[in-house]
Amino acid sequence: MNKKLCRLLDEIQKTEEKIEEYEEHLKELNIRRKQMEDAEIIKSIRSMKLNSREMLSLLESLKNGTAAFPDKQEATDGTVGKGRREGCDIQEKRILESEETGNENRN
């Protein structure tokens, strides 16, 4: 067989093997990334120090898309900035109402 062709076939085989190795390595990296993201989410939720019912309520509102988070940017007068997306005020009102209802049930 032609020497050049043999070398080319060898190089193709080596390249395919490297691609397989890199694909496997990429899969492992993606698994580790997901695990680290999950751990960060759990750490963030646990740092809120919510009781079981409050945590379930928060998780349910996150699933439903009704959870609202305050803006991190504050105006100079101490009020929260107006950088929120449209509809957050309605969602915040729902959450506040549900929290008030929950507080009344605890008393």
N, CA, C and O atoms as a MOPAC input file, in Angstrom:
PM7 MOZYME 1SCF
protein

 N      0.84600 1    -1.17300 1     0.00000 1
 C      0.00000 1     0.00000 1     0.00000 1
 C      0.90100 1     1.24900 1     0.00000 1
 O      2.04200 1     1.20700 1     0.45900 1
 N      0.38700 1     2.30300 1    -0.49900 1
 C      1.09500 1     3.56700 1    -0.56100 1
 C      1.44000 1     4.05500 1     0.84700 1
 O      0.58000 1     4.06300 1     1.72800 1
 N      2.70800 1     4.46700 1     1.06400 1
 C      3.15700 1     4.92000 1     2.39400 1
 C      2.38400 1     6.14100 1     2.85800 1
 O      2.01800 1     6.24600 1     4.02900 1
 N      2.13600 1     7.06200 1     1.94200 1
 C      1.40700 1     8.27800 1     2.30200 1
 C     -0.01200 1     7.94200 1     2.75400 1
 O     -0.51900 1     8.50900 1     3.72200 1
 N     -0.62900 1     7.03200 1     2.05300 1
 C     -1.98300 1     6.61000 1     2.40100 1
 C     -1.99300 1     5.92400 1     3.76200 1
 O     -2.89400 1     6.15700 1     4.56800 1
 N     -1.00100 1     5.08100 1     4.02100 1
 C     -0.89800 1     4.40700 1     5.32400 1
 C     -0.74700 1     5.42600 1     6.45100 1
 O     -1.41300 1     5.32400 1     7.48100 1
 N      0.12900 1     6.40600 1     6.25000 1
 C      0.30900 1     7.44000 1     7.27400 1
 C     -0.97900 1     8.23300 1     7.48900 1
 O     -1.33500 1     8.56700 1     8.61900 1
 N     -1.66000 1     8.52600 1     6.40300 1
 C     -2.91400 1     9.27000 1     6.50300 1
 C     -3.97000 1     8.47000 1     7.26800 1
 O     -4.68200 1     9.02100 1     8.10800 1
 N     -4.07200 1     7.17100 1     6.97700 1
 C     -5.02100 1     6.31100 1     7.68600 1
 C     -4.67200 1     6.21400 1     9.17300 1
 O     -5.56000 1     6.21900 1    10.02600 1
 N     -3.38100 1     6.12600 1     9.47500 1
 C     -2.93700 1     6.09600 1    10.87700 1
 C     -3.30600 1     7.39700 1    11.59200 1
 O     -3.78400 1     7.38600 1    12.72600 1
 N     -3.07400 1     8.50400 1    10.91000 1
 C     -3.39100 1     9.79300 1    11.50600 1
 C     -4.89600 1     9.94700 1    11.73000 1
 O     -5.32400 1    10.49900 1    12.74400 1
 N     -5.68700 1     9.46300 1    10.78900 1
 C     -7.14400 1     9.50100 1    10.94300 1
 C     -7.55700 1     8.67700 1    12.15200 1
 O     -8.39100 1     9.11900 1    12.94100 1
 N     -6.99000 1     7.49300 1    12.31100 1
 C     -7.32900 1     6.63000 1    13.44000 1
 C     -6.95200 1     7.29200 1    14.76500 1
 O     -7.74000 1     7.26500 1    15.71100 1
 N     -5.76700 1     7.88300 1    14.84800 1
 C     -5.33300 1     8.56900 1    16.06800 1
 C     -6.24600 1     9.75000 1    16.38800 1
 O     -6.60200 1     9.98400 1    17.54200 1
 N     -6.61400 1    10.48500 1    15.34600 1
 C     -7.48700 1    11.64100 1    15.54400 1
 C     -8.86300 1    11.20400 1    16.04900 1
 O     -9.42100 1    11.83500 1    16.94700 1
 N     -9.40600 1    10.14100 1    15.48500 1
 C    -10.69900 1     9.62900 1    15.93700 1
 C    -10.63000 1     9.17700 1    17.39600 1
 O    -11.57200 1     9.39800 1    18.15800 1
 N     -9.52600 1     8.55000 1    17.78800 1
 C     -9.35300 1     8.12400 1    19.17700 1
 C     -9.29600 1     9.32600 1    20.10800 1
 O     -9.88900 1     9.31400 1    21.18700 1
 N     -8.57200 1    10.37300 1    19.68500 1
 C     -8.49200 1    11.58800 1    20.50100 1
 C     -9.86000 1    12.24400 1    20.63500 1
 O    -10.22100 1    12.73600 1    21.70400 1
 N    -10.61800 1    12.24800 1    19.53900 1
 C    -11.96100 1    12.83400 1    19.57300 1
 C    -12.82400 1    12.08700 1    20.58500 1
 O    -13.55000 1    12.70900 1    21.36100 1
 N    -12.75000 1    10.77100 1    20.58200 1
 C    -13.50800 1     9.96700 1    21.54400 1
 C    -13.09500 1    10.31000 1    22.98000 1
 O    -13.94200 1    10.45100 1    23.86200 1
 N    -11.78500 1    10.44300 1    23.19900 1
 C    -11.29600 1    10.80100 1    24.53400 1
 C    -11.81200 1    12.17400 1    24.95500 1
 O    -12.26100 1    12.35800 1    26.08600 1
 N    -11.74600 1    13.13000 1    24.04000 1
 C    -12.21300 1    14.48700 1    24.34800 1
 C    -13.72200 1    14.52400 1    24.60000 1
 O    -14.19200 1    15.25000 1    25.47500 1
 N    -14.47500 1    13.73600 1    23.83000 1
 C    -15.92000 1    13.67800 1    24.05600 1
 C    -16.23100 1    13.12800 1    25.44700 1
 O    -17.10700 1    13.64300 1    26.14200 1
 N    -15.51600 1    12.08700 1    25.84700 1
 C    -15.70400 1    11.50700 1    27.18200 1
 C    -15.31300 1    12.51900 1    28.25700 1
 O    -16.00700 1    12.67000 1    29.26200 1
 N    -14.21000 1    13.19800 1    28.03700 1
 C    -13.75500 1    14.22600 1    28.99100 1
 C    -14.78600 1    15.35400 1    29.08900 1
 O    -15.05900 1    15.85100 1    30.18200 1
 N    -15.35500 1    15.75700 1    27.95900 1
 C    -16.37300 1    16.80500 1    27.94600 1
 C    -17.61600 1    16.37300 1    28.71900 1
 O    -18.20100 1    17.17100 1    29.45200 1
 N    -18.02000 1    15.12000 1    28.55900 1
 C    -19.16800 1    14.59500 1    29.30900 1
 C    -18.90800 1    14.67300 1    30.80900 1
 O    -19.78000 1    15.08300 1    31.57500 1
 N    -17.71300 1    14.28100 1    31.22400 1
 C    -17.35900 1    14.32800 1    32.64700 1
 C    -17.35800 1    15.75900 1    33.16400 1
 O    -17.82900 1    16.01900 1    34.27100 1
 N    -16.83400 1    16.68500 1    32.37700 1
 C    -16.82700 1    18.08900 1    32.78300 1
 C    -18.23600 1    18.64000 1    32.92100 1
 O    -18.52000 1    19.39200 1    33.85400 1
 N    -19.11900 1    18.27400 1    32.00300 1
 C    -20.50800 1    18.73000 1    32.08300 1
 C    -21.21900 1    18.16200 1    33.31000 1
 O    -22.03400 1    18.84500 1    33.93100 1
 N    -20.91100 1    16.91800 1    33.65500 1
 C    -21.49000 1    16.31400 1    34.85900 1
 C    -21.00900 1    17.05800 1    36.10100 1
 O    -21.80200 1    17.36300 1    36.99200 1
 N    -19.70800 1    17.35000 1    36.15900 1
 C    -19.15900 1    18.08500 1    37.30900 1
 C    -19.73400 1    19.49900 1    37.40400 1
 O    -20.01000 1    19.99200 1    38.49800 1
 N    -19.91300 1    20.15400 1    36.23400 1
 C    -20.50300 1    21.49400 1    36.22400 1
 C    -21.91700 1    21.45100 1    36.80000 1
 O    -22.27600 1    22.28900 1    37.62800 1
 N    -22.71300 1    20.48600 1    36.36800 1
 C    -24.09000 1    20.36000 1    36.86300 1
 C    -24.10100 1    20.09900 1    38.36400 1
 O    -24.91200 1    20.67800 1    39.08500 1
 N    -23.21000 1    19.23500 1    38.84200 1
 C    -23.13700 1    18.95200 1    40.27200 1
 C    -22.78100 1    20.21100 1    41.06400 1
 O    -23.34500 1    20.46300 1    42.12900 1
 N    -21.84500 1    20.99300 1    40.53600 1
 C    -21.44500 1    22.21300 1    41.23100 1
 C    -22.56700 1    23.24800 1    41.21800 1
 O    -22.77300 1    23.94800 1    42.21000 1
 N    -23.29600 1    23.35200 1    40.10300 1
 C    -24.44000 1    24.26700 1    40.03800 1
 C    -25.51200 1    23.84400 1    41.03800 1
 O    -26.07000 1    24.67800 1    41.75000 1
 N    -25.79400 1    22.54800 1    41.08600 1
 C    -26.78800 1    22.04400 1    42.03400 1
 C    -26.37600 1    22.33000 1    43.47600 1
 O    -27.20300 1    22.72700 1    44.29700 1
 N    -25.10300 1    22.12700 1    43.77700 1
 C    -24.61400 1    22.39600 1    45.13100 1
 C    -24.74500 1    23.88400 1    45.47000 1
 O    -25.07800 1    24.23700 1    46.60100 1
 N    -24.48600 1    24.74600 1    44.50100 1
 C    -24.60500 1    26.19100 1    44.72800 1
 C    -26.05900 1    26.59200 1    44.96200 1
 O    -26.34200 1    27.44400 1    45.80400 1
 N    -26.97300 1    25.98400 1    44.22500 1
 C    -28.39700 1    26.25900 1    44.40900 1
 C    -28.83100 1    25.82500 1    45.80600 1
 O    -29.51700 1    26.56800 1    46.50700 1
 N    -28.43100 1    24.63200 1    46.20200 1
 C    -28.79300 1    24.12400 1    47.52500 1
 C    -28.21100 1    25.02000 1    48.60900 1
 O    -28.89000 1    25.33900 1    49.58500 1
 N    -26.96700 1    25.42200 1    48.44400 1
 C    -26.31900 1    26.30200 1    49.41800 1
 C    -27.07800 1    27.62700 1    49.53500 1
 O    -27.28200 1    28.13300 1    50.63800 1
 N    -27.49100 1    28.18100 1    48.40500 1
 C    -28.21900 1    29.45300 1    48.41300 1
 C    -29.57400 1    29.31700 1    49.10200 1
 O    -29.95600 1    30.17000 1    49.90300 1
 N    -30.29200 1    28.25400 1    48.79300 1
 C    -31.61100 1    28.04900 1    49.40500 1
 C    -31.46500 1    27.82800 1    50.91000 1
 O    -32.21900 1    28.40000 1    51.69600 1
 N    -30.50600 1    27.00700 1    51.31000 1
 C    -30.32200 1    26.73500 1    52.73100 1
 C    -29.86600 1    27.97300 1    53.50200 1
 O    -30.16700 1    28.10700 1    54.68800 1
 N    -29.14800 1    28.86900 1    52.84700 1
 C    -28.67700 1    30.07600 1    53.53500 1
 C    -29.82600 1    31.00700 1    53.88200 1
 O    -29.65700 1    31.91700 1    54.69400 1
 N    -30.99100 1    30.79700 1    53.28200 1
 C    -32.16000 1    31.62500 1    53.58200 1
 C    -32.76700 1    31.28000 1    54.93900 1
 O    -33.56300 1    32.04400 1    55.48600 1
 N    -32.38600 1    30.13100 1    55.47000 1
 C    -32.85700 1    29.66200 1    56.77500 1
 C    -34.38500 1    29.71000 1    56.88300 1
 O    -34.94200 1    30.27300 1    57.82600 1
 N    -35.03500 1    29.11300 1    55.90700 1
 C    -36.49000 1    29.03600 1    55.88100 1
 C    -36.93600 1    27.75500 1    56.57200 1
 O    -36.22200 1    26.75200 1    56.57700 1
 N    -38.13200 1    27.81000 1    57.15600 1
 C    -38.67100 1    26.56300 1    57.69200 1
 C    -39.21000 1    25.74400 1    56.51400 1
 O    -39.22200 1    26.22500 1    55.38100 1
 N    -39.64200 1    24.54600 1    56.77000 1
 C    -40.02900 1    23.63000 1    55.69400 1
 C    -41.14500 1    24.18600 1    54.82100 1
 O    -41.08000 1    24.10400 1    53.59400 1
 N    -42.16200 1    24.74800 1    55.44800 1
 C    -43.28700 1    25.27800 1    54.67000 1
 C    -42.86800 1    26.47900 1    53.83000 1
 O    -43.29400 1    26.60700 1    52.68300 1
 N    -42.04700 1    27.35200 1    54.38100 1
 C    -41.58200 1    28.51900 1    53.64400 1
 C    -40.72800 1    28.09200 1    52.45200 1
 O    -40.82300 1    28.66700 1    51.36700 1
 N    -39.89200 1    27.07300 1    52.67000 1
 C    -39.03900 1    26.58700 1    51.59100 1
 C    -39.88400 1    25.98600 1    50.47700 1
 O    -39.63800 1    26.24400 1    49.29900 1
 N    -40.87600 1    25.18700 1    50.84400 1
 C    -41.75100 1    24.59200 1    49.83600 1
 C    -42.51000 1    25.66500 1    49.07300 1
 O    -42.68900 1    25.56100 1    47.85900 1
 N    -42.95600 1    26.69400 1    49.78200 1
 C    -43.66000 1    27.79700 1    49.13700 1
 C    -42.75300 1    28.52400 1    48.15100 1
 O    -43.17300 1    28.84400 1    47.03900 1
 N    -41.52100 1    28.78300 1    48.55300 1
 C    -40.56300 1    29.44400 1    47.67200 1
 C    -40.29100 1    28.59200 1    46.43800 1
 O    -40.30500 1    29.10000 1    45.31700 1
 N    -40.04400 1    27.30400 1    46.63700 1
 C    -39.76100 1    26.41400 1    45.51000 1
 C    -40.95600 1    26.32200 1    44.56200 1
 O    -40.78300 1    26.28100 1    43.34400 1
 N    -42.14500 1    26.28900 1    45.11300 1
 C    -43.35900 1    26.23600 1    44.28700 1
 C    -43.49900 1    27.51800 1    43.47300 1
 O    -43.84200 1    27.46700 1    42.29200 1
 N    -43.23800 1    28.66300 1    44.09100 1
 C    -43.34000 1    29.92900 1    43.35100 1
 C    -42.26000 1    30.02200 1    42.27400 1
 O    -42.48800 1    30.62800 1    41.22700 1
 N    -41.08900 1    29.43400 1    42.51500 1
 C    -40.04700 1    29.40200 1    41.48800 1
 C    -40.48400 1    28.53900 1    40.30500 1
 O    -40.26700 1    28.90700 1    39.15000 1
 N    -41.09700 1    27.39400 1    40.59300 1
 C    -41.57700 1    26.51700 1    39.52800 1
 C    -42.64900 1    27.19500 1    38.69400 1
 O    -42.67300 1    27.07100 1    37.46900 1
 N    -43.54600 1    27.92000 1    39.37800 1
 C    -44.65800 1    28.57100 1    38.68800 1
 C    -44.25000 1    29.86300 1    37.99800 1
 O    -45.01200 1    30.40900 1    37.20000 1
 N    -43.06400 1    30.35000 1    38.29700 1
 C    -42.62200 1    31.60100 1    37.70900 1
 C    -43.20400 1    32.82100 1    38.39000 1
 O    -43.19700 1    33.91400 1    37.82400 1
 N    -43.70800 1    32.64500 1    39.60000 1
 C    -44.31200 1    33.77200 1    40.30900 1
 C    -43.39600 1    34.34200 1    41.38200 1
 O    -43.77900 1    35.28200 1    42.07800 1
 N    -42.20600 1    33.79700 1    41.52900 1
 C    -41.27300 1    34.30700 1    42.53600 1
 C    -40.71400 1    35.63900 1    42.06700 1
 O    -40.39300 1    35.81500 1    40.89100 1
 N    -40.60300 1    36.56000 1    42.98900 1
 C    -40.04900 1    37.87100 1    42.66500 1
 C    -38.89200 1    38.14100 1    43.61300 1
 O    -38.95600 1    37.83400 1    44.80300 1
 N    -37.85100 1    38.71200 1    43.07000 1
 C    -36.68000 1    39.02300 1    43.85800 1
 C    -36.44400 1    40.52500 1    43.80300 1
 O    -36.58000 1    41.12800 1    42.73800 1
 N    -36.09600 1    41.13700 1    44.91800 1
 C    -35.84100 1    42.58000 1    44.89900 1
 C    -34.59200 1    42.89000 1    44.09400 1
 O    -33.67700 1    42.07300 1    43.99000 1
 N    -34.57400 1    44.09800 1    43.52400 1
 C    -33.38600 1    44.54000 1    42.79100 1
 C    -32.23900 1    44.73200 1    43.75400 1
 O    -32.43500 1    45.13800 1    44.90000 1
 N    -31.04000 1    44.43700 1    43.28500 1
 C    -29.86200 1    44.63800 1    44.12000 1
 C    -29.42500 1    46.08600 1    44.08900 1
 O    -28.76300 1    46.55900 1    45.01300 1
 N    -29.79500 1    46.80200 1    43.02200 1
 C    -29.41300 1    48.20100 1    42.91200 1
 C    -30.36600 1    49.04100 1    43.73900 1
 O    -31.58300 1    48.95200 1    43.58000 1
 N    -29.81700 1    49.84800 1    44.61300 1
 C    -30.64700 1    50.72200 1    45.41900 1
 C    -30.35800 1    52.15300 1    45.05300 1
 O    -29.21900 1    52.51500 1    44.75600 1
 N    -31.40300 1    52.97200 1    45.07500 1
 C    -31.24400 1    54.38800 1    44.78400 1
 C    -30.56400 1    55.05900 1    45.97400 1
 O    -30.43000 1    54.46100 1    47.04100 1
 N    -30.14100 1    56.29100 1    45.78500 1
 C    -29.42500 1    57.00400 1    46.84900 1
 C    -30.31600 1    57.26400 1    48.05100 1
 O    -29.81700 1    57.41000 1    49.16700 1
 N    -31.62700 1    57.32500 1    47.84400 1
 C    -32.52200 1    57.56200 1    48.97400 1
 C    -32.88500 1    56.27100 1    49.71000 1
 O    -33.69200 1    56.29500 1    50.63900 1
 N    -32.29400 1    55.14000 1    49.29800 1
 C    -32.51300 1    53.87100 1    49.99100 1
 C    -33.65600 1    53.06200 1    49.43600 1
 O    -33.89800 1    51.94900 1    49.90500 1
 N    -34.37400 1    53.58200 1    48.44700 1
 C    -35.46900 1    52.81600 1    47.86600 1
 C    -34.92700 1    51.91500 1    46.77700 1
 O    -33.88300 1    52.19400 1    46.18700 1
 N    -35.62900 1    50.85200 1    46.51900 1
 C    -35.19600 1    49.90600 1    45.49600 1
 C    -35.38800 1    50.53300 1    44.13200 1
 O    -36.38800 1    51.20800 1    43.88400 1
 N    -34.41400 1    50.30600 1    43.23300 1
 C    -34.47300 1    50.87400 1    41.89300 1
 C    -35.61200 1    50.31600 1    41.07400 1
 O    -36.25500 1    49.34800 1    41.48000 1
 N    -35.87200 1    50.91800 1    39.91500 1
 C    -37.00100 1    50.51900 1    39.08200 1
 C    -36.55900 1    49.68800 1    37.89400 1
 O    -37.16500 1    49.77900 1    36.82700 1
 N    -35.50700 1    48.87300 1    38.04900 1
 C    -34.98400 1    48.07900 1    36.95600 1
 C    -35.66400 1    46.74200 1    36.79900 1
 O    -35.16100 1    45.88600 1    36.07000 1
 N    -36.78600 1    46.52800 1    37.45200 1
 C    -37.45100 1    45.23100 1    37.37800 1
 C    -38.18900 1    45.08300 1    36.06200 1
 O    -38.55200 1    46.06000 1    35.40700 1
 N    -38.40000 1    43.81800 1    35.69500 1
 C    -39.15400 1    43.58200 1    34.46900 1
 C    -40.63700 1    43.79800 1    34.74300 1
 O    -41.08400 1    43.75700 1    35.88900 1
 N    -41.37600 1    44.02500 1    33.68900 1
 C    -42.79800 1    44.30300 1    33.80900 1
 C    -43.52400 1    43.10100 1    34.40800 1
 O    -43.23800 1    41.95800 1    34.05300 1
 N    -44.45500 1    43.36000 1    35.30900 1
 C    -45.23900 1    42.29900 1    35.91500 1
 C    -44.72700 1    41.86200 1    37.26500 1
 O    -45.41400 1    41.10300 1    37.94900 1
 N    -43.56500 1    42.29600 1    37.68200 1
 C    -43.01400 1    41.88200 1    38.97000 1
 C    -43.84700 1    42.43300 1    40.12900 1
 O    -43.99700 1    41.77200 1    41.15700 1
 N    -44.38900 1    43.64700 1    39.96300 1
 C    -45.18400 1    44.23500 1    41.03900 1
 C    -46.37800 1    43.34700 1    41.37000 1
 O    -46.70900 1    43.15600 1    42.54000 1
 N    -47.02200 1    42.80700 1    40.34400 1
 C    -48.17900 1    41.93200 1    40.56600 1
 C    -47.72800 1    40.65900 1    41.26800 1
 O    -48.39700 1    40.18500 1    42.18600 1
 N    -46.60000 1    40.10500 1    40.84300 1
 C    -46.08900 1    38.89500 1    41.46500 1
 C    -45.69500 1    39.15200 1    42.91100 1
 O    -45.97400 1    38.33000 1    43.78400 1
 N    -45.04500 1    40.28900 1    43.17500 1
 C    -44.66400 1    40.62000 1    44.54400 1
 C    -45.89800 1    40.76200 1    45.42100 1
 O    -45.90000 1    40.33200 1    46.57400 1
 N    -46.94400 1    41.36400 1    44.87300 1
 C    -48.18800 1    41.52800 1    45.63600 1
 C    -48.75500 1    40.15800 1    46.00900 1
 O    -49.19700 1    39.95200 1    47.14000 1
 N    -48.74100 1    39.21200 1    45.04200 1
 C    -49.23300 1    37.85800 1    45.32600 1
 C    -48.41600 1    37.20300 1    46.43600 1
 O    -48.96900 1    36.57900 1    47.34100 1
 N    -47.10500 1    37.35100 1    46.35600 1
 C    -46.23100 1    36.73400 1    47.35500 1
 C    -46.46900 1    37.35900 1    48.71900 1
 O    -46.56400 1    36.65100 1    49.72300 1
 N    -46.56700 1    38.68600 1    48.75900 1
 C    -46.82400 1    39.35700 1    50.03700 1
 C    -48.15000 1    38.91300 1    50.62400 1
 O    -48.25400 1    38.68200 1    51.82800 1
 N    -49.17600 1    38.79100 1    49.76600 1
 C    -50.47800 1    38.34200 1    50.25100 1
 C    -50.39400 1    36.92300 1    50.80000 1
 O    -50.98300 1    36.61800 1    51.83700 1
 N    -49.65600 1    36.05000 1    50.09800 1
 C    -49.54000 1    34.67000 1    50.57400 1
 C    -48.72600 1    34.60900 1    51.86300 1
 O    -49.00100 1    33.77600 1    52.72600 1
 N    -47.71600 1    35.49000 1    52.00600 1
 C    -46.94200 1    35.52700 1    53.23900 1
 C    -47.80100 1    36.02400 1    54.39200 1
 O    -47.71200 1    35.50700 1    55.50600 1
 N    -48.63900 1    37.03200 1    54.12600 1
 C    -49.51100 1    37.55500 1    55.18200 1
 C    -50.49400 1    36.47800 1    55.61900 1
 O    -50.76400 1    36.31500 1    56.80900 1
 N    -51.02400 1    35.74900 1    54.65300 1
 C    -51.95100 1    34.66800 1    54.96700 1
 C    -51.24700 1    33.59400 1    55.78300 1
 O    -51.81500 1    33.05500 1    56.73300 1
 N    -50.00200 1    33.28400 1    55.40800 1
 C    -49.22400 1    32.30100 1    56.14700 1
 C    -48.91800 1    32.75700 1    57.55000 1
 O    -48.94700 1    31.95500 1    58.48300 1
 N    -48.62000 1    34.04400 1    57.72100 1
 C    -48.34400 1    34.58700 1    59.05500 1
 C    -49.57500 1    34.56100 1    59.92200 1
 O    -49.48200 1    34.29400 1    61.12100 1
 N    -50.75400 1    34.83800 1    59.33100 1
 C    -51.99200 1    34.81000 1    60.10300 1
 C    -52.29700 1    33.39300 1    60.56100 1
 O    -52.82100 1    33.18900 1    61.65700 1
 N    -51.97200 1    32.41700 1    59.72700 1
 C    -52.24200 1    31.01900 1    60.09300 1
 C    -51.32900 1    30.55400 1    61.22600 1
 O    -51.70600 1    29.68100 1    62.00800 1
 N    -50.12400 1    31.13700 1    61.31700 1
 C    -49.20000 1    30.74200 1    62.37400 1
 C    -49.58800 1    31.34400 1    63.71400 1
 O    -49.30200 1    30.75600 1    64.75700 1
 N    -50.23700 1    32.50800 1    63.70800 1
 C    -50.59200 1    33.18300 1    64.98800 1
 C    -51.79100 1    32.57900 1    65.63800 1
 O    -52.20800 1    33.03000 1    66.70500 1

